Amino acid sequence: MNLVCSLFLIEVLVAMVDDPRSFLTMLFDAAIKAADPAKALKGNLPERPRGRTVVVGAGKGVAQLAAAFEAAWDAPLSGVVVTRYAYGAACQQIEVLEASHPVPDVAGLKAAERILAEVAGLGPDDLVVVLVCGGGSALLPAPPDGFGLDSEIGLNQALLESGAPITVMNAIRKRFSRIKGGRLAAAAAPARVHTLIVSDIPGDDPAQVASGPSVADQTDAKAVLDSIAHYGIDLPGSVLDFIASSKANPPKPDDRIFTNNVTRVIASAAVSLEAAAACAMKAGIEAHILSDAVEGEAREVAKVHAALAREIAIRNRPFSKPAVILSGGETTVTLKGSGKGGRNSEFLLSLALAIEGMSGIHALAADTDGIDGSEDNAGAFCDGSSAIAMRARGGDPLALLANNDAWSAFNLTGDLFVPGPTGTNVNDFRAILIR
């Protein structure tokens, strides 16, 4: 009976390849399920302390992670976490606050202050559990003494417009904060700190996720200043002077505040891509993971993906058809226009132009948190007819790409992908099916 059911399931999945969007959505869903907070927490809970357990955290999937932690923890606890507006989840003992992302606001500033207050005054018998997800950097604005929220907002806007990779942006953010770069752990000392991370960072460096509020930092001022110059990030003189000063130095790994602390990455893009690949294989489609750490300008990364897809479609190499190629990581967009959209939508619009007129290539690019940029879509779908369809509806895909207006391009054709908040965040998900 089990064999019959398994064969039936495979037949159903194979049939779904005739509906490429359903197939690609199924792969996305498999990736999200692999990063489910309840599943990720198994085997990663800390030892119960003799004293209090305080839970704090930030990120676009932190409310769901907090709810899962509550369900798994069989002892009293308290705490507060902050997530993006409309990304909350019901918790019984942990307070869930909401704030603005990707540009900080007053609610985020108040949330950061609440979190710092929550961990203050604890002793060595107490435990602080820090839950960290992607998006935490913007949700934890805490400018240095002498600076206001406007300074951190300006810093974030300059970073978002620069096209710098996320690791560079977070290295800069750490030097302009009272909570990032391990300073939350310093505020919690001498309590034991147990950090659980859902990584959205290429390479899964725990010190980079949400700018590492409870993880030791190893970057130095010179490297940060060199990055600011290299990417032409325009900052006010007072902000730049502070970042260059010794006052901006976060605690280093050999600081005693980190001695008894534990840090674990419990979910990542690598695990999610492997789950999507396994799902495709069950459907009889060979899956190939290019990398879980792709970085670079979104439109340029798309051209490389398109070249590979065309090679498979035309010459049946380096992989045989049918095949699906998968990748993760975090691309960037250097803003030069005034349009709407995010890096996944921009990736896909560039891809659509590069595969225009080709049959048998279908793609989905989406942010695993459910939101790409500032609109309500996670990303979009495209195929070889997408650019043609945009022109038929009065749009110019080249002009829309030049204006960073990928959202409008895919809105014209009804190809936006809108799954809603997913409750997790392991960064970009890209899947290209070659039939």
C-alpha positions as a printed Julia matrix, in Angstrom:
435×3 Matrix{Float64}:
  0.0    0.0     0.0
  2.84   2.39    0.87
  4.53   1.66   -2.46
  1.29   2.35   -4.34
  0.86   5.65   -2.5
  4.45   6.63   -3.2
  4.11   5.86   -6.91
  0.87   7.83   -7.05
  2.54  10.81   -5.37
  5.4   10.73   -7.86
  2.94  10.64  -10.76
  1.11  13.64   -9.33
  4.34  15.59   -8.88
  5.55  14.75  -12.38
  2.22  15.93  -13.75
  2.75  19.26  -11.95
  5.73  19.99  -14.15
  3.18  20.61  -16.89
  2.04  23.49  -14.65
  5.44  25.15  -14.05
  4.17  27.73  -11.58
  2.64  25.1    -9.34
  5.86  23.1    -9.51
  8.03  26.11   -8.66
  5.67  27.13   -5.86
  5.92  23.6    -4.47
  9.71  23.94   -4.34
  9.4   27.3    -2.57
  7.02  25.76   -0.03
  9.47  22.91    0.6
 12.23  25.45    1.25
 10.03  27.35    3.71
  8.98  24.18    5.53
 12.63  23.22    6.04
 13.14  26.5     7.92
 10.06  26.06   10.11
 10.89  27.44   13.6
  9.5   24.45   15.54
 11.55  22.04   13.44
 14.66  24.19   13.65
 14.54  24.4    17.46
 14.69  20.64   18.0
 17.97  19.7    19.62
 19.01  23.33   20.02
 17.4   24.32   23.32
 19.71  25.46   26.13
 20.01  23.87   29.55
 17.56  25.24   32.1
 19.15  27.81   34.41
 18.94  28.02   38.18
 17.67  31.56   37.81
 15.44  33.37   35.35
 14.98  32.72   31.63
 14.63  35.9    29.56
 13.92  35.73   25.83
 14.72  38.66   23.53
 15.15  38.92   19.78
 14.54  40.62   16.47
 13.83  39.77   12.85
 11.11  39.24   10.3
 10.47  35.68   11.51
 11.19  36.19   15.21
  7.57  36.18   16.42
  7.02  32.68   15.05
 10.38  31.6    16.47
  9.39  33.01   19.87
  6.06  31.16   19.79
  7.84  27.92   18.93
 10.34  28.47   21.74
  7.51  29.01   24.22
  5.89  25.76   23.15
  9.15  23.84   23.51
 10.29  25.35   26.85
  8.87  23.61   29.91
  9.76  26.26   32.47
  8.77  29.87   33.25
 10.14  32.59   31.02
  9.58  36.22   30.07
 10.81  38.52   27.39
 10.23  40.76   24.39
 10.96  40.48   20.66
 10.46  42.87   17.75
  9.36  42.03   14.21
  8.19  43.85   11.1
  4.72  45.4    11.0
  2.06  42.73   10.26
  4.54  39.89   10.93
  3.48  39.25   14.53
  2.36  35.95   16.03
  0.52  35.08   19.23
  2.77  34.43   22.24
  1.71  33.76   25.82
  4.73  34.91   27.84
  6.87  36.8    25.34
  5.72  40.24   24.29
  5.79  40.79   20.52
  6.43  44.35   19.33
  6.28  45.55   15.72
  8.34  48.18   13.94
  9.39  49.4    10.5
 11.6   47.55    8.03
 13.8   48.18    6.03
 14.04  51.78    7.31
 13.93  52.11   11.13
 11.29  54.12   12.98
 10.43  55.31   16.49
  8.71  52.0    17.3
 11.95  50.16   16.53
 13.93  52.57   18.7
 11.56  51.97   21.63
 11.74  48.2    21.05
 15.55  48.26   21.16
 15.43  50.18   24.43
 12.92  47.67   25.84
 15.2   44.77   24.92
 18.23  46.41   26.52
 16.19  47.07   29.67
 14.94  43.47   29.69
 18.46  42.03   30.0
 19.8   44.61   32.44
 20.53  43.62   36.03
 20.68  39.86   35.5
 23.05  37.56   37.36
 25.26  34.57   36.53
 22.46  32.11   37.34
 20.16  33.7    34.75
 19.79  32.75   31.09
 19.19  35.09   28.16
 17.91  33.41   25.01
 18.49  35.62   21.96
 16.38  34.76   18.91
 17.8   36.27   15.73
 16.42  36.33   12.18
 17.12  38.36    9.08
 15.79  41.91    9.2
 16.89  42.47   12.77
 19.34  45.22   11.85
 16.62  47.66   10.81
 14.33  46.56   13.64
 16.92  47.36   16.34
 17.88  51.0    15.86
 19.94  52.18   18.82
 22.17  55.05   17.72
 25.24  55.9    19.81
 25.01  58.48   22.57
 24.89  61.94   21.07
 23.04  60.83   17.92
 19.32  60.6    17.23
 17.11  58.23   15.27
 17.4   60.47   12.2
 21.11  59.63   12.0
 20.44  55.88   11.96
 17.62  56.3     9.44
 19.99  58.25    7.18
 22.67  55.6     7.58
 20.25  52.81    6.63
 18.94  54.69    3.61
 22.47  55.33    2.37
 23.33  51.65    2.8
 20.19  50.43    1.01
 20.9   52.71   -1.96
 24.59  51.82   -2.21
 24.42  48.35   -3.74
 26.86  47.09   -1.09
 26.5   43.43   -0.06
 24.68  42.7     3.18
 27.9   41.7     4.98
 29.37  45.12    4.26
 26.21  46.92    5.34
 26.06  45.02    8.62
 29.74  45.62    9.37
 29.04  49.35    9.09
 25.85  49.14   11.18
 27.76  47.45   14.01
 29.99  50.5    14.45
 27.03  52.84   14.85
 24.93  51.14   17.51
 24.47  50.53   21.24
 22.99  47.04   20.67
 24.57  45.48   17.57
 28.01  43.9    17.26
 27.8   41.89   20.5
 26.7   44.82   22.64
 23.44  43.08   23.61
 25.53  40.27   25.13
 27.57  42.9    26.98
 24.36  44.41   28.37
 23.21  40.95   29.55
 26.47  40.03   31.32
 27.08  38.22   33.63
 24.04  36.2    32.56
 24.62  33.23   30.25
 23.56  34.01   26.66
 22.28  31.33   24.26
 21.77  32.69   20.73
 19.62  30.84   18.18
 19.9   32.11   14.62
 17.86  31.67   11.46
 20.46  32.82    8.93
 19.75  35.0     5.92
 23.42  35.77    5.35
 25.48  34.22    2.54
 27.91  31.88    4.24
 25.88  31.84    7.49
 28.33  33.86    9.58
 26.41  34.21   12.88
 28.11  37.53   13.61
 26.49  39.02   10.51
 22.83  38.01   10.92
 20.9   41.08   12.13
 24.34  42.67   12.67
 25.13  40.17   15.45
 23.56  41.77   18.56
 24.84  39.0    20.82
 27.79  37.66   18.8
 31.38  38.86   18.93
 32.59  40.96   16.01
 35.99  40.67   14.31
 35.92  43.47   11.74
 38.14  46.51   12.23
 37.65  50.18   11.59
 39.98  50.34    8.58
 38.11  47.56    6.73
 34.81  49.32    7.36
 36.12  52.69    6.21
 37.61  51.1     3.1
 34.2   49.59    2.28
 32.47  52.94    2.73
 34.91  54.51    0.28
 34.77  51.6    -2.17
 30.97  51.66   -2.47
 30.74  55.43   -2.39
 28.42  55.44    0.63
 27.57  59.07    1.34
 27.44  59.64    5.1
 27.36  62.85    7.16
 30.76  63.85    8.51
 29.69  63.39   12.14
 28.52  59.81   11.46
 31.67  58.96    9.51
 33.88  60.42   12.24
 32.15  58.32   14.87
 32.44  55.11   12.82
 36.19  55.82   12.48
 36.65  56.44   16.21
 37.61  53.98   18.94
 34.22  54.63   20.56
 32.68  52.6    17.74
 34.72  49.46   18.47
 32.43  46.57   19.47
 33.56  43.96   22.04
 36.02  41.45   20.6
 35.77  37.63   20.68
 38.24  37.32   23.56
 36.15  39.57   25.8
 35.11  37.67   28.95
 31.45  38.53   28.37
 31.39  35.82   25.68
 33.08  33.11   27.78
 30.02  30.99   28.62
 27.86  32.0    25.68
 26.55  29.59   23.03
 25.68  30.53   19.44
 23.92  28.19   17.0
 22.67  28.63   13.44
 19.5   26.51   13.44
 18.19  27.19    9.93
 19.77  28.51    6.74
 19.48  28.83    2.98
 21.64  25.72    2.52
 19.15  23.5     4.37
 16.19  25.04    2.56
 17.75  24.61   -0.89
 18.52  20.99   -0.11
 14.86  20.46    0.84
 13.7   22.05   -2.43
 16.14  19.88   -4.39
 14.84  16.75   -2.67
 11.28  17.77   -3.52
 12.2   18.18   -7.2
 13.97  14.83   -7.24
 10.83  13.14   -5.92
  9.04  14.54   -8.95
 11.63  12.97  -11.23
 13.33  16.29  -12.01
 17.09  16.53  -11.54
 17.92  19.42   -9.22
 21.23  21.3    -9.15
 22.13  23.75   -6.38
 24.47  26.39   -7.74
 25.18  28.04   -4.38
 23.45  29.16   -1.21
 25.67  32.25   -1.02
 25.19  34.14   -4.31
 25.91  37.86   -4.06
 26.24  40.66   -6.59
 24.08  43.07   -8.54
 20.7   41.38   -9.07
 20.42  42.16  -12.78
 23.96  40.88  -13.45
 23.49  37.69  -11.42
 20.35  37.09  -13.5
 22.36  37.18  -16.73
 24.64  34.4   -15.47
 21.65  32.28  -14.45
 20.03  32.95  -17.82
 23.15  31.9   -19.71
 23.19  28.6   -17.84
 19.47  28.03  -18.44
 19.89  28.73  -22.17
 22.83  26.33  -22.38
 20.73  23.57  -20.84
 17.74  24.37  -23.04
 19.69  24.52  -26.32
 22.62  22.11  -25.86
 21.5   19.94  -22.97
 24.62  20.79  -20.99
 26.08  21.06  -18.4
 22.91  19.4   -17.07
 20.41  17.26  -18.98
 16.78  18.28  -19.39
 14.45  18.29  -17.58
 16.29  20.06  -14.79
 15.82  22.7   -12.17
 18.64  24.96  -11.04
 18.45  26.42   -7.54
 20.34  29.19   -5.8
 20.17  31.3    -2.66
 22.07  34.11   -1.01
 21.38  37.84   -1.23
 21.82  39.95   -4.32
 21.81  43.73   -4.22
 20.25  46.56   -6.18
 22.06  49.84   -6.74
 19.19  52.32   -6.9
 19.36  54.6    -9.9
 15.64  54.96  -10.62
 12.46  55.71   -8.7
 10.43  52.57   -9.35
  9.02  49.9    -7.05
 10.3   46.41   -6.38
 13.04  44.46   -4.67
 16.13  42.47   -5.56
 14.23  39.28   -6.46
 11.84  41.1    -8.79
 14.76  42.94  -10.39
 16.65  39.66  -10.82
 13.64  38.16  -12.55
 13.02  41.11  -14.88
 16.64  40.94  -16.03
 16.26  37.17  -16.46
 13.05  37.63  -18.47
 14.87  39.88  -20.92
 17.78  37.44  -21.19
 15.53  34.44  -22.03
 13.04  36.35  -24.18
 11.57  34.23  -26.95
 12.79  30.92  -25.54
 10.34  28.17  -24.73
 10.61  25.69  -21.9
 12.34  27.97  -19.34
 10.3   29.02  -16.3
 11.56  30.77  -13.18
 10.56  31.92   -9.7
 12.62  34.28   -7.57
 11.33  35.22   -4.14
 12.38  36.34   -0.69
 11.72  33.56    1.8
 10.21  35.98    4.34
  7.36  36.69    1.93
  8.24  40.31    1.09
 10.58  41.59   -1.63
 11.35  45.24   -1.1
  8.57  47.54    0.04
  5.56  46.01   -1.73
  3.41  43.0    -0.77
  4.99  40.47   -3.15
  7.77  38.03   -2.31
  8.95  38.04   -5.92
  7.53  36.96   -9.27
  7.37  34.33  -12.0
  8.72  34.65  -15.51
  9.32  32.67  -18.69
 10.39  33.35  -22.26
  7.15  35.16  -23.05
  7.18  37.56  -20.07
  8.98  40.48  -21.72
  6.77  40.12  -24.81
  3.66  40.19  -22.62
  4.87  43.36  -20.87
  5.22  45.15  -24.2
  1.78  43.93  -25.29
  0.35  45.62  -22.18
  2.06  48.93  -22.82
  5.22  48.44  -20.77
  8.84  48.68  -21.82
 10.77  46.06  -19.8
 14.15  47.66  -20.54
 12.95  51.07  -19.37
 11.28  49.54  -16.32
 14.51  47.76  -15.4
 16.5   50.97  -15.83
 14.07  52.68  -13.42
 14.32  49.85  -10.83
 10.6   49.28  -11.42
 10.35  45.5   -11.64
  7.2   45.44   -9.51
  5.31  47.45  -12.12
  6.62  45.21  -14.89
  5.28  42.02  -13.33
  2.13  43.7   -12.1
  1.34  44.44  -15.75
  1.39  40.75  -16.6
 -0.13  39.42  -13.36
  3.06  37.49  -12.55
  3.71  38.75   -9.02
  4.18  36.03   -6.39
  2.34  36.96   -3.17
  2.46  34.17   -0.55
  2.22  36.54    2.43
  4.49  36.46    5.51
  6.06  33.01    5.83
  7.21  33.13    9.45
 10.85  32.58    8.6
 13.67  34.18    6.61
 16.58  32.36    4.98
 17.02  34.96    2.26
 16.53  34.7    -1.49
 15.15  31.62   -3.22
 15.66  31.2    -6.96
 14.44  28.25   -9.01
 14.67  27.91  -12.81
 12.94  24.98  -14.46
 14.16  23.87  -17.91
 11.68  21.41  -19.42
